[in-house]
Amino acid sequence: MAPWALLNPGVLVRTGHTVLTWGITLVLFLHDTALRQWEEQGELLLPLTFLLLVLGSLLLYLAVSLMDPGYVNIQPQPQEEAKEEQTAMVPPAIPLRRCGYCMVLQPLRARHCRECRRCVRRYDHHCPWMENCVGERNHRLFVAYLALQLLVLLWGLYLAWSGLRFFQPWGLWLRSSGLLFATFLLLSLFSMAASLLLASHLYLVASNTTTWEFISSHRIAYLRQHPGNPFDRGLTRNLAHFFCGWPSGSWETLWAGEEEEESSGQAA
């Protein structure tokens, strides 16, 4: 590997996240927190559980960060060609749009990411903390990562608070607990950010919409034609489709079904 490849933004961001994660964990273990008390009492289950959760969150982070988010193939694969009965269900009012950057035919709900320089299926957003897009293939893992990361952050926040001692002279307190207090503030900031991200994504998942569609619905052709979200099938079905992959079907088919419902309603 060439030396300048290590200066790749993705490598720097993932290395920074890994170093920060283990650095904060080390601070919590070295100070007189509940972790130290559990170790002294011989209760190793809780410290080991905390370590496993930290490791799990880091592995999930790397998985979401490194995996294909759902790039649109530049060359169509033979097995991906639509069957005749499937194309018959898609109304001709949904022409495939050719991307002006990479020149591929974009399926419904796909968008070109300028940072990744690829079109992504069911594009949600580009996450700078992961240096990767969140799309059709890794969105589910991204939500799981946020949930696990929030659990680790809240537990770490409790551990940091348990080690703070405020009834000391200022100079002595700063030397003994300054780093731990800075860790507590950092964990508080990260916890608030993770909470807001998880809550917003769960809301979007429950309504079967993406961050891009929620923010830019007025700019998206297939959303401007509908007063509401054409992909919303109710809370239960939306959650089942996102987390379990049920019911299956293309977005074009769902869009066509919405069109048929509106047409039949107007005819009635």
N, C-alpha and C positions, 0 to 999 in steps of 0.2 A: 504494500500500500504506500502510495506517495505521501510524503510528510504533509503536503498542503491539503490532503484529503481529510486530515484531522481537524482542519479549520472549517469544515462543512457545518452550516448552522444546525442541522439535525444532530450531528455528533456532539456539538457544544451544548445544545439544550438538554439532550438526554444525559450527558455526563454531568451537567450542572444539577439536574434533578436527582440523579443517583447520589452524588456527593452530598447534596443538601439533606436528602432523606436519611442517609446513614449518619451524617453529622449531627442532626437533631436527635436521632435515636441514641447516639453515643453520649450526648449532653444529658439526656434523661437518665441514662444508666450511671453516669459518673457522679451526679449530684445526689444529695440526700432526699430523693423522692420516694414515692410509694414502691417503686421498683426495687430500690436498695433495701427497704424494710422487708419486702416479701422475700428477697434473697436471704437476708439475715435470719428470717424466721423459718427458712427451709421450704417456703411455699414457691416452688419453681414453675408451677403450672401457668400462673398468670403472666410472669415475665416471658415464658416461652410462647404463650399464646400471642402476646403483644408482638414479639419478634416475627412470628409466622404471619401475622396480619400485615406488618410492615413489608415483609418479603413478598407477600401476595399482592399488595397494592403496587409494589414496584414492578413485579412481573406483568401485571395487567397493564400498567402504564407502558412498558416496553412493547407489549403485544399490540396495543392499540396504535402506538406510535410507529411501529415498523411494518404493520400489515397493509395490504392493499385495501384501501377504503371502498373500492368498487369502481375502479377505473373503467371507462368505456373502451372496449377494444378498438384499436386503430384499424385492424383487419378483422372483419366479421368472421366468426368461427362457423363451420358448417352446422354444428349441433345447436347453434343459437338462432338459426334461421326460423322464422315464425311459420307455423303450420297454416294451411289454407283456412281451416275453420277458425283459427285464432285471429288471423288478419281480417276475416269477415266480420268479427265482432267489433273491430275498431273502426269508428266512423271516419270517412275521408276528411273530416274537418280537423283532424289532428295530423298535419304534415310533420314529418321529422325535420327538425331544424338543424342545419349544418353549422357547426361551431366556426366562428370567424377566426379562431386562434389555431386550433389543431386540425380543423377541417373534417372532423368526424361527424356522423349523423347522431345527434343527441336524442336518446329516448326521453319520454316524459319524466319530469322532475330531476333531470340531470343538469349540471352546470359546470362550466369551465372554471378551474381554480388557477389563478395566475401564478400563485406561489409554487404549486405542484406542476404546473404546465400540462395538466391533463384534465379531461372531462370526467366527472365523478357522478355515478348513479345515486339518485336520491340524496343529492348534496345537502348537507346540513350547514357546515361551516368549516373554515380552516382554523385549526387550533394552534396558535403560535407556541404554546407551552409544550406541545408534542411535536411541532414542526411536521404536521400531517393533517390531511383532511379527515373529517368525520362524515362518513357516507353510508351507503347501503350495507356494506359488509362489516363495518366496525362500530356502527352506532350503538348496537346493543351492548357490546363490550365496553364502550365508552361510558354508558350509563352505569354499568356494573362497577367500573373503575371509580366513578364519582362517589357511588354509595360506599364502597369499601374505603376509599381515601377519606371520606368524611368521618367514618367510624374511627379510623386510625387517628385522625386529627383531633377529634373530640376526646379520645382516650389520652392522647399525648398532652392535650390541654389540661386535663385533670391531673396528670402526673406532674407536669411542670408546676402547677399551682400548689400541689402537695409538698413540693420541696422549697417553696419560698418562705422565708422567715423575715418578717418586717420589724421585729422588735430587737434591732441591733443598731449600733452606731453606723452612721452613713458610710464612712470609709470602709469599715469591716463588712457591711452588707454588700457594698458594691464589689468588693474583691471576692466574696464568697458566693453571691447570688446574682451578680450583674449579667453573666452569660445566660443563666437560667431564666432571668426575667426577660432578656431580649428574645430568648426562645419562646417564652410564653406569648409575647406580643406577636411574634411571627406566626405562631400557631393560631392565634386569634384571628389574624388577617386571613390566613389560608382557610380557616374554618368558615368564615363568613363568605368567602368567594366560592368555596365548594358547596355550601348550603344553597346559595343563590343559583349556581349552575345546575345542581341536581333538581331543585324545585322547578326551574324553568324548563328543563328537558323533560321531566315527568309530565308537566302540563302540556308540552307540545306533543309528546308521545300519546297522551290520553286523547288528544284531538286529531291525531294522525297528520301532523303538519311538521315542517322543518323550520329551523331558525331562519334560513334564507327565505322561505315562503312566508313566514310570519312577518318578517321585516319588510320584504319587498313585494308583497302581493299585488300592489298597484302597477308593478313593472313586469309581471309575469303573465304571458298571454293566456295560458290555460286557467289562470285564476281570475283574470279580469272578466272572463265570460260567465262567471258564476257569482251569485250574491254571497254564497258561503263557501265552505271547503268541500270540494267534490269528492275527497278521499275519506271524509269522516263517516265511519260506520257505527258510531256509538262507542261509549267508553269500553265496554267489555270486549267487543270485537277488535277495537283498535289496540288494546293492550295484548290480546291474544295473538294478533298478527305480528306485533313488534317483538314480543318476548318469546313466542312459540312458533312463529312463522305460519300461523293459521288465521284466516283462510288464505291459501295461496292464490296467486293471480297477478297479472301485470297491472301496472297503474293505468295503462290505456284501457284495459277492460273495465276497471272501476270507474274511470272517467266516462266511458261509454254507457255504463249502467246508470250513472247520474243523469246523463243526457236523455236516456230513454224515460227515466222517471219524470224529468221535467216536461218532456214532450207529452207524455200520457196525462200529466196533471193539467197542462194547458188545454189539451183536447177535451178533457172532461169538463 
